Amino acid sequence: MRWGIVPRNVCKATTPPKPDSEEIRPLDAEQARRLLRTAGGERFEALYVLAVTAGLRIGELLALRWQDVDLEAGGPTLRVRRTKSTAKSGPGFTTPKNGKGRFISLTQRAVEALKAHRAAQNVERLKAGSLWQDNGLVFCTYGGRPLDSHNVSRTSFKPLLERAGLPNIRFHDLRHTCATLLLSRGHHPKLVQELLGHASVALTLDRYSHVMPGMGEQTAAAMEAALF
């Protein structure tokens, strides 16, 4: 069309298929507490604490480096700078999904879990000796190498769900759990958007508006206040 070779674009006559919307299966508050209790003391406890309390994607968690974590500052923070890619060209690290990083304030529980995890990792490093590959990763293999998300799900996450007596959800549903727990308790969608790293608050609202309490009642009350 742009080159003037064909008179019309025949693709405009087609009806493109609509992709199925992603099914969201978050845990409720009690289920999330049970998950974290069951994970207590496990090698990847901090991984699950961050997934639930900070809403990080699995790729962001597996790409996280200790240099991106500050546990000692006045307000402990974590910076998401990159994500672990599973492209066909081979695993590697790329920029986060929205193309930019973000800062996240850590909960006290996350700080404690990360400190315990760092201490345990130092022991693993000493045991590995010269075999340790120092990639600076927060979550890695016993030899310091990057983890594979499918292996983490198969060997750690799915067994954890079974032990906790929880539904067979995906790891990504822990991110949805984080969002729904915050929104259902009245936290502003803009704050949740920034925490999750969504490109816009519209995406957050479209995906999670059904869990926001009292939207209809608030609308009716506002109209009453405006007109009467």
C-alpha positions, 0 to 999 in steps of 0.5 A: 500500500505504501509503495503503491504496488497493490490497490488495497490491503486485503488484511483489512477484510479479515476478523482477527482472533481475540486472545484469551484473557489471562486467568487470574487465580490469586491466593487470599490472605489466609492462603498467602499466609499459609504459603509463607509459613510453609516456605519458612526455613526453606532455601527459597523462602525469600523468593516467595516472600518477595513474590507475594509482598513486592509482586515481582515477576519470576524473571525479575526475581531470578535476575536480581543481584545483591547490588540491587538490594539495600537492606541497611538504608533508612528505608530498605529498598530493592531496584528492579533493573533487569529480567531473565529472558527465556528467548529461543536464542538462549537465556540471558538478561534484558530490561524489564517488561515495561522497558525501565526499572523501578524502586520497591520499598521492602517490608520488614518480613522481606528484609529478614528473609533476604538477610537470612538468605544472604547468610545461607548463600555465603555458606554455600559459596564457601562449600563450593570453593573454586567451583562457585561462579560469582554472578552476584545473583540473589537467587542462584544454583548451589554453584552460583549459576542462574536458575531456570524458572521452569525448574524452580516451579517444578522442583520447589514451587509446585511441591510447596503448594502441595505441602501447604494444601493450596490450589495448583496455581502458577508462580505468576499468580503470586504477583496477582496475589500481591496486587489483589491483597493491596487493592482489596484493602483500598490501596490506591491503584497508582501505587499498585501500578508503580509497585508492579511496574505496569506501563499505565494505571489503566492496565492495573485497573482493567486487570484488577478492578473487580477486586476493588471494594465498594466501587459501586457504593462510592459512585452512588455516594458521590452522585448523591453528594453532588446533586442533593 
